Amino acid sequence: MMRALLMLLSALLSVSVPAIAGELKVGAPVPAFDIKLTDGRHVTPATAAGRVTIVNFWASWCAPCRKEMPALEAFYEKNHELGVDVIAVNIDKASDQAEALSVMRSFSFALAFVGDADVTAFGRLWRIPVTFVIDRNGVLQRDGWHAEPTIDLPQLETQVMPLLKP
């Protein structure tokens, strides 16, 4: 009985975290992803090569998400020409996408909807906001699951600016 219980517990623990999330490792190449932006372009590790890419998962109803977006915008505006791209991947239901589009009118960085993206590389989206930073060579430099839950301008300056140096 005890052995059967231990085997069941072991099996449950082994599937509780998606295997793909284990593939994320700071300092290693980011696993494959394909994010279709609302303008129709696709962002993949190959198309992002040569640029620092910040991928931020958010929702229109998420107050912490909305709070960090002005910092993402300020950083993007200041550093886009230096090679920074920001992609806001919205996880709202299709019926709430109009609200997300309305929110994004205040920002100039790219928008995508999670339903139009293959983002399994980032693991199961169980909390938001969550932000990942990928360097010019496609190497993960910030794993949002193991970093602070939100990101602000000082963190962006500290974590991303060094990646812009030649």
Beta strands, then each sheet from edge to edge (+ up, - down):
strand 1: 34-37
strand 2: 42-43
strand 3: 52-58
strand 4: 84-90
strand 5: 110-118
strand 6: 130-134
strand 7: 140-142
sheet 1: 2+ 1- 5+ 4+ 3+ 6- 7+
end
